[in-house]
Amino acid sequence: MNARRWTAGLLATVAAVALVGCTSQGREKTCTTTSDGIIECAPDQRSAPPRISGDLLTGGTYDVSQARGQVVVLNFWGSWCAPCRAEADDLEGVYQATRASGVTFLGINVQDQRDKAKAFEEGRVTYPSLFDPSSRLALDLDIPPNSIPATVVLDREGRIATVIRAAVKQEGLQPIVERVAAEKPASR
């Protein structure tokens, strides 16, 4: 019973922390949460870019700051996750439909074995994935590893625009990505 209470408390805390991510300089910023649990922050409501870097699943390293100027769609997934398998084709569809407008995708594989993760990706998606077996990146973005799949859309300045804590479908994700891609960059 204590474990259930602890888990419920942890999930409530994580949800609160996710909304606190939309604060700036002591003034509370508000983001909206849709009826299906999607958190969206207007450009003037977004916090500083998160640091996301690590080893790619297929070798080499990647730092998301290299993609500044592009919209970046981060998808947290695991080969063992049935909803992750179900959304893979939809993610690839949105990637193909939006990449010409300055959108890139980056998977982040959590709590997995490299060989199983590579086998999962083969023939499903063409964008790269970071290998994060300890779920450090997920936790840094307040994505509990047991709540994947999750998708985070970063604007062209690298700030979190949208958080989706559920499996996505192309018809739901694509308009969100297109809306963020169409935003005018902030003047400096």
C-alpha positions as CSV (number, residue, x, y, z in Angstrom):
1,M,0.0,0.0,0.0
2,N,2.8,2.4,0.8
3,A,4.4,1.8,-2.6
4,R,1.1,2.8,-4.3
5,R,0.9,6.0,-2.3
6,W,4.5,6.8,-3.0
7,T,4.0,6.2,-6.8
8,A,0.8,8.3,-6.8
9,G,2.7,11.1,-5.0
10,L,5.6,10.8,-7.3
11,L,3.4,11.1,-10.4
12,A,1.6,14.1,-8.9
13,T,5.0,15.8,-8.2
14,V,6.2,15.0,-11.7
15,A,3.1,16.6,-13.2
16,A,3.6,19.7,-11.1
17,V,7.3,20.0,-12.0
18,A,6.4,19.7,-15.7
19,L,4.2,22.8,-15.3
20,V,6.8,24.6,-13.3
21,G,9.1,24.2,-16.3
22,C,7.0,27.0,-17.8
23,T,8.3,29.6,-15.3
24,S,10.7,32.5,-15.8
25,Q,12.4,35.0,-13.7
26,G,10.2,34.6,-10.6
27,R,7.0,35.2,-12.6
28,E,4.8,32.2,-13.0
29,K,4.1,31.4,-16.7
30,T,1.1,29.4,-17.6
31,C,0.9,26.6,-20.2
32,T,-2.3,25.1,-21.3
33,T,-3.2,21.4,-20.8
34,T,-5.7,20.0,-23.3
35,S,-8.4,17.6,-22.4
36,D,-6.2,14.7,-23.7
37,G,-3.3,15.8,-21.5
38,I,-1.1,17.6,-24.0
39,I,0.8,20.4,-22.4
40,E,1.4,23.4,-24.8
41,C,3.3,26.5,-24.0
42,A,3.0,29.7,-26.0
43,P,6.4,31.1,-27.2
44,D,6.5,33.7,-24.5
45,Q,5.8,31.0,-21.9
46,R,8.6,28.7,-22.7
47,S,11.6,28.1,-20.4
48,A,15.3,27.8,-21.3
49,P,16.4,25.0,-23.7
50,P,17.1,21.7,-21.9
51,R,20.5,20.0,-22.4
52,I,20.1,16.8,-24.4
53,S,23.1,14.9,-25.6
54,G,24.5,11.4,-25.5
55,D,25.5,8.4,-27.5
56,L,23.6,7.4,-30.6
57,L,22.1,4.0,-30.7
58,T,24.1,3.2,-33.8
59,G,27.3,4.8,-32.6
60,G,28.7,8.3,-32.3
61,T,27.4,11.1,-30.3
62,Y,24.7,13.8,-30.7
63,D,23.9,17.1,-29.0
64,V,20.5,18.5,-29.7
65,S,21.9,22.1,-29.5
66,Q,23.4,21.3,-33.0
67,A,19.9,21.4,-34.3
68,R,19.2,25.0,-33.1
69,G,17.2,26.8,-35.8
70,Q,15.2,23.6,-36.4
71,V,12.1,22.3,-34.7
72,V,13.2,19.1,-32.9
73,V,10.7,16.4,-32.0
74,L,12.0,14.1,-29.2
75,N,10.3,10.8,-28.7
76,F,11.0,8.6,-25.7
77,W,10.6,4.9,-26.4
78,G,11.6,1.4,-25.6
79,S,11.6,-1.8,-27.7
80,W,9.6,-3.5,-24.9
81,C,6.8,-0.9,-25.0
82,A,3.7,-1.9,-27.0
83,P,2.4,1.7,-27.5
84,C,5.9,2.7,-28.7
85,R,5.6,0.0,-31.4
86,A,2.1,1.2,-32.3
87,E,3.2,4.8,-32.8
88,A,6.4,4.2,-34.8
89,D,4.8,4.4,-38.2
90,D,2.9,7.6,-37.2
91,L,6.1,9.3,-36.0
92,E,8.0,8.3,-39.2
93,G,5.0,9.7,-41.2
94,V,5.2,13.1,-39.4
95,Y,8.9,13.2,-39.8
96,Q,8.7,12.6,-43.6
97,A,5.9,15.1,-43.9
98,T,7.6,17.9,-42.0
99,R,11.3,17.6,-42.4
100,A,11.4,19.8,-45.5
101,S,10.1,22.7,-43.3
102,G,13.1,22.5,-40.9
103,V,11.9,19.8,-38.6
104,T,14.1,17.0,-37.3
105,F,13.3,14.0,-35.1
106,L,15.4,12.4,-32.4
107,G,14.4,9.2,-30.6
108,I,15.5,8.6,-27.1
109,N,15.6,4.9,-26.2
110,V,15.2,4.2,-22.5
111,Q,15.6,1.2,-20.2
112,D,16.6,-1.1,-23.0
113,Q,19.3,-3.3,-24.4
114,R,21.2,-1.9,-27.4
115,D,20.7,-4.9,-29.7
116,K,16.9,-5.0,-29.0
117,A,16.6,-1.3,-29.5
118,K,18.5,-1.4,-32.8
119,A,16.3,-4.4,-34.0
120,F,13.2,-2.4,-33.1
121,E,14.2,0.7,-35.1
122,E,15.4,-1.3,-38.2
123,G,12.9,-0.7,-41.0
124,R,10.6,1.4,-38.8
125,V,12.2,4.9,-38.5
126,T,14.9,6.7,-40.4
127,Y,15.8,9.3,-37.8
128,P,18.5,8.7,-35.2
129,S,18.0,7.8,-31.5
130,L,20.0,8.4,-28.4
131,F,20.7,5.3,-26.3
132,D,19.8,6.1,-22.7
133,P,19.4,2.8,-20.8
134,S,19.5,4.6,-17.4
135,S,16.7,7.0,-18.5
136,R,18.8,10.0,-17.4
137,L,17.5,12.2,-20.2
138,A,13.9,11.2,-19.6
139,L,14.2,12.1,-15.9
140,D,16.0,15.3,-16.7
141,L,12.9,16.3,-18.8
142,D,10.5,15.1,-16.1
143,I,9.5,12.1,-18.2
144,P,9.2,9.1,-15.8
145,P,10.5,6.0,-17.7
146,N,7.3,4.1,-16.8
147,S,5.2,6.8,-18.6
148,I,6.6,6.2,-22.1
149,P,6.0,6.7,-24.9
150,A,6.3,10.4,-24.5
151,T,6.9,13.1,-27.2
152,V,8.4,16.6,-26.6
153,V,8.4,19.2,-29.3
154,L,11.2,21.8,-29.1
155,D,10.9,25.1,-30.9
156,R,13.6,26.6,-33.2
157,E,15.3,28.1,-30.1
158,G,15.4,24.7,-28.4
159,R,12.7,25.5,-25.8
160,I,10.0,23.1,-24.9
161,A,6.8,24.0,-26.8
162,T,4.7,20.8,-26.3
163,V,4.8,17.7,-24.1
164,I,2.7,14.7,-24.9
165,R,2.7,11.9,-22.4
166,A,0.9,9.3,-24.5
167,A,1.3,7.4,-27.8
168,V,0.7,9.7,-30.7
169,K,-1.0,9.4,-34.1
170,Q,0.1,11.3,-37.2
171,E,-3.2,13.2,-37.4
172,G,-2.7,14.5,-33.8
173,L,1.1,15.2,-33.9
174,Q,1.5,16.6,-37.3
175,P,-0.6,19.8,-36.8
176,I,1.3,20.5,-33.5
177,V,4.7,20.1,-35.2
178,E,3.5,22.3,-38.2
179,R,2.2,25.0,-35.8
180,V,5.6,25.2,-34.0
181,A,7.5,25.1,-37.3
182,A,5.4,28.0,-38.6
183,E,6.2,30.3,-35.6
184,K,8.3,33.3,-36.3
185,P,11.7,33.3,-34.4
186,A,11.9,35.6,-31.5
187,S,13.8,38.8,-32.2
188,R,16.9,39.2,-30.2
